Every structure is written in structure tokens, then in C-alpha cells.
């Protein structure tokens, strides 16, 4: 990545230096995040000194700090995957006494412009922003990020948190994507909200679900690899063997479930503190997706995992249906998420989630269309988990 040159910014007559983070910033960085989050922040290299030092050696992390009188007062970083040409902005933190000066908005804007247009490493940047306070969403909206969905009750550390998904694209990226879409009827409302908010011209094929039949679950017995290094190594090995063209892997798995007899492997990113897991990739041959997804969630429930996310291609209506049959609920529509390395075109994805926790939106503050996504999510959730039960009682 091109070297970022320090920038002097002025707020209320005071000079601040915007620069990249350094190893020697470790004590100040640890103090910043501990002061704000009081030990509840789950990104380890923001609160663990050794993990921070290792992060400074990671070329995929572009970390900006704002310094005033040799003291770090604000921090934000971008996690970059140059193979997928995608980045995630995260870790935004401002000391309480420096809030209200638009520090973070300027930092996020400068960092976003640098990643999209100066470094030439990414086509898009996304973020998952907290909705229990308005500032994170407003900051990104003000610099051009658009909301494409929500992650309901994604985190429960001190309390439930619902996050909105925000994204910004390099100019021209949305014109260079696959337009063949096959979406379930239940996904169409999410697509329409995004289409009205982002300049995409696609007209998807709409797949209506046949009358739902009672499906028989055949539980697949799994064994597990809990060692993060072994899980990541096996994942890299499978990527090379399969010669993947469609890529979106911003994080490495730290948990693998497998069944040797059935030739099934499931790669997950497990965040124990948040009781959640991202299903990164399924390696299987001609197996029933409904059974696989149900078996994954049943196995992981024993590990105290209560929340799951999975990304499914927008053209693959069969997998979308299998996910909904397995009680995964659509919550976001992500244009141009996947990158096909052979064609250079990007492809859309649908975000599905399954949660074993109760829905709790009591602390929620949403802005703009995030509220519309929440309404559509709840409609789908009600259809999947309650169905016509109460209507049938009235007959």
C-alpha cells in the first residue's frame, strides 16, 4: 500500500496530527480503548499489547490515529483484503473530552478516500455500526456510506446490540457486476430498499416458494478442529485445491467442523465473547444444505454459540431457500460483495442470520432506511418462527 503521509488538522484553534499507528503507540492505544469500553471491547489487538504489536506487522491493517500534544485522542483502522479488493472500517474511538469536534468523521473520510483512490487496493469499504447511539451511523452517512441492511441482536456483551451494515463504493464498481439474480420472494423487499438507495439497475428473477412441506432433519455428526492455526492452515489448503474464483474472505476461520465419511467440512469464525459465529465456507459434495445448516447450528449450540451469519449468492435461490428452511432469516442485501477473479466482475450476496436469543430492540436507535430493513427482517422472522399459528386459532 502507498505510504500515508501525516496530515495536520485544526479544531478550535488546536493542531492535531493524523498519522498511521506505530508500535510505540501501544500504551496510549490500550488506554484509549480501555477508557472508552472499560474492558468490554472484543477486538483483541485494541486491548491486548502483544496482539497490538502483531497487528502492527500485519500489512492488511491500515491504522490511523489522531494525536494532540503527543497524546492519541482518536483511532480508527481499515482491515483490507487486496485479493477480494474489499475493506472493513472498524475500531472507531474518540476520547470523551474530544467529542463533538467531528474528529472521527474527518478521520474516516480521509482514510476512506485513501483506501479507495490512493492505494488502489479496494473497490468497496463496509462497516457494521452500532445502533444504540446515532453518532456512528451519522458519521458514515455524512461521508457517503449507504445502509444495505442490519444484523439484529448480533452482539450481546453487556446488552443486546443491533448493527447496521454501511458500504461505500469506488466510482464505477457497481456498473461492473454480474446482473443475473434469482431471489426468493422474501428477499425482494431487502433488494428493493437497497435499489432505491444505491444506483443499481438490476431486475432480479423472483422465485416464489412452493407450499412449505415438513422437512425431515437428518442430523450430521461432526468432529471439530478447535486450534485456530490448524483451522486457518486447512482453509488455505482448501482454497488452493479448489482454485476459487469467487472470493470474499476478510477473516480467517478459527473453527472447523467435519465429517470424513460424508466428506463435509465447515469453516467458521467463532467469537466466543459475543457468542456468535460466521459461516465462512462449506466444503461438501452433493449434500442437502438444509441438513448441513441445521446440523451446524445444533452442534454449535453446545459450544454456547447463539448467533450465526452466512452469505449466499444472489443468483442461487436453492441455497437461499435451504437457509430459510433451516430458519435463517434474510437481513441485508449486499451489492458487489464477491469478486470473480477470472472475469473481474463482482456479484451480489444476501446476508442471512439465525439467532437462538430472544429479539430485543429496547435500546435501538435506527436512522433512515435502517428502520425499513428492521421492519422487513421482523416480517420474515415472524413468518418463519410463528407462521400462521395465531391466524389458525381464530378460525
PyMOL commands that set and color helices and strands:
alter all, ss='L'
color gray80, all
select helices_A, chain A and resi 23-37+44-46+49-56+96-98+103-118+135-142+173-175+185-197+228-242+272-274+289-301+317-325+370-385+389-393
alter helices_A, ss='H'
color red, helices_A
select strands_A, chain A and resi 7-11+14-20+61-68+71-81+86-94+124-130+146-156+160-169+182-184+205-207+223-225+246-247+255-259+264-271+276-283+307-313+329-340+346-355
alter strands_A, ss='S'
color yellow, strands_A
deselect
rebuild
show_as cartoon
